[in-house]
Amino acid sequence: MDGLDDVLNGGLERGRVFLLEGSPGTGKTTIALQFLLAGVARGERCLYITLSETEDELRSSAKSHEWDLSDLPIFELVPPENLLDEEQQQSLLYSSDLELGETTRRIFEAFEDIDPERVVLDSLSEIRLLAQSSLRYRRQILALKHYFAKRNATVLMLDDLTTDVNDKTVHSVAHGVVRLEELAPEYGSERRRLRVIKYRGRRFRGGYHDFAIKLGGVRVFPRLVSAEHRRTFDRSAVGTGSAEFDALLGGGVERGSSVLILGPAGTGKSIMTLTFVAQAIQRGEKAAMFVFDEELGLLIERAKGLGLDLTAMIEKGDLTLEQIDAAEMTPGEFSERVRNCVQIHGARTVVIDSLNGYQAAMPGEHALVLHVHELLQYLNRQGATTFLTVAQHGLIGDMQTPVDVTYLADTVILLRYFEAFGRVRRAISIVKKRTGPHEDTIREYRIGSNGVALGPPLEGFQGVLRGVPTASDASSLMTDRPQ
């Protein structure tokens, strides 16, 4: 698993004992089978020892992922019959003493028969129950560890945490510990994440990392660290295709910068991002657009009304257009998709429409700004120009933004409605630009069959951003024309 190997900084060290723990259903068995199947593919001897699941259940689980376990030995450890017979149970010795010793002996026998290089022991909960005390349990785990270490086997022990969650006995014994967690949001599918608790002698990728169980096994999405991704590129400005828009932006938008488009619903934020996408493709570049809020079919039809054929762009490989379901995708998986578009497909213009939908995909709103910060920094360092849209609450007057990320963006474009002479009009202004000077004027704009058209600065109006301005000269308003 490339993602998990990345988190572990190379994978599991040979000849060591590792612990994979998590509640039932978090994916421990799936990861364990992937670990052994990777060894089988490399020609290594592998062994799966199961104390909790039957061999039929394991093979059924593998079949759901279209895996073939014919070359993987599975040892199903069942209680010996004499220990299940009440007449044969000892009266002076606890039956757990006999069962624990018998279990350990049979594990060693199964190991001796195959002499594997990779071993999975599933699970420790049964051994913990048989031990009945922390001291006996620790001694038993140490005995298993020394036995496997002498034979240079890489061992992955599974623990479902069903007996005693607070028992950290194996943590101090194991060379590395990985914990799997499952979160249940109020709406949508479950979210899974993992964290490396310890790994002796190796610098691993800390923190939580999202993962998902899909057809073919577990896919881990390592947490994005923008500082690890740098490249050199030309930071020249690129135009928008409109002289008025370029003048408002002070010459255009610089490569490797981020642009935040703020405005209430219906002001044309998505259409404005389509204008930047079309210009990028006309320059011979590739673009990617991730849509949270709008159905793709409707977006494609709307773009046709502006003279943009998104379907043709997609078929030529110039545009990657993806519908993102916020209820079904974790932020880690979304970041992975964005990275693939930039690193594999070579996208140099990235649109996220909108940040409101991205916020809905977050397990906790407090982490949204950190996710956006890392994603924007990564895209900027890759030379990609990023456009984000945020829908503000309200239509006219004071607006409320659901999340304030204006300080993260390099350029902020503000869209507003205003009323003048009995008509609702739209105004655009640049309120921030880190990379150079820009106009401090407010311009009217319209959306028509040719896209977004800007008028001259609204010099004869005051209070446009409040929604109901006072006019001293109406000559700067755009004249009526067919849309």
Phi, psi and omega in degrees: 000112184298318182296315180290323176298323178295316178297321182275003180059048175124343179114200181267131181290135182296145176077015181242165179253129182236152180245129174243110186239153179169159179294161177304136179093001181275349176110018182297312182296321180297315179295320180297317178295321177297321178299316180287320180295328175295324176291319177300319180296333179269005180081019181268154176278130185229158181211133175249116178255117183244128175251349186246322180253154176276163179297323179296321179295320179295315181292328176293319177297318179296323181296328179294338176259007181062040177261150176251115182259017183297332181262008181249111177293132178239123179253111180266112183267111179248153181298139177298146187298324184293336179278345176271347182274118183300326182291335183267352181290142182283149179264332182267338180248143174293140179296333180295329177298315180292318183294320180295314179296318180295320179297313180298317180299319182288329174296316179296320180296317179297324179292316182297327182294326186251330184053060187283160174265335177232134182225139170242129178246113187233109002225173183283346182299321179294320179294322179295320178294320180291326181292322176070347177216152182298323181296310180295323180295315179297317179298322180292318180294320177297321178297317178295318181298312181294323179297312181291324182295322179297334182258009174056041179263141174270118189245134175242109179266136179254142179222122183269004173058030183269344184264310181207102185296330185276358181279110182256026185303312186288337181302318182283339182272320185290151177286329179210150181228128176238128180249134176255140180228151177233128181248143180244099178291167180296330179219145179099178182285168181293154178246132179244144178211159179227161179212134175276114182280321178206154173202104186296131172072016180216138177275111182255173180274108185284177178085183180270144179229127179290148172212161182221147175263113182236177175299123183103357175120197182273134174245122180259136180247096183302143179301133183285126175240105188296330183296342181276354185235105178225146175207158178266144180199167180276121182269032179290158180278145177244142184279169181257352184091358179233125181297321180293318180294319178297321179295319179297322181276001181073032177115352180127196181247130182286144174296146179072025177237168181244142183236125178254126179251112183255143175169160178287173181298138175088001181279353176097029181297314180296320180295323179294321178293325177298326177298317179292322178297315181297320179294321179297318181291324176296331177282358181089013180262169176256151183225158178224138182228124180248116188251121179266321195262329190251144176289137188299321180300318179293320179297318180296320179292320178296322180295326177299326177294343177260005182082018181249123179260090182293327180299317178295322178297320180292316181296328178282350181084010180277335185231132170254117182241117184235136173270126182252122176267107185297335182280346186244353186236136178276158177301327179295319178292323178296315178301322179297320179294319178296317179299318179297320179296325182279312187279324184265312183269349174077028180293135178245356172229124183236131179242131174242110187233097011228175178290337176297318177291323177297321179298323180294336181277354185277138176292335178210130185297333183296339182265356185299313183299321179294318178298313181296320180301310181296320181294316179293318178298319178299311181296319179298319182286344175269000180081014180268139176268125187249136177239123177242143176245145177227123177275122179270154179278133181105170181238315183226144180092213181293131181250149176244131179260129183298330177213133184267105176238019182297329181286344178277328185281149177280327179229137179238121177256125183251125178250140183217151165269148169211154182256133178210122176055045173079012179230146174272123182238170181242143179231148181229142177209156176256117184259352180198139172204111183286327193274003179164181181286161178208165177293142175259017181272170173243128182242148171278149176219156178226154179246120181225197183293341179259013178099216183266126178240131181257146176260187179288167178302141180277073185281341182265016181231149172230140179085025180298319183290342176279346176103330180232084186279166170257140186247134172249339181204118184267008185291340182277353178290148178288138181284154179295139178202160180300139180276000000 
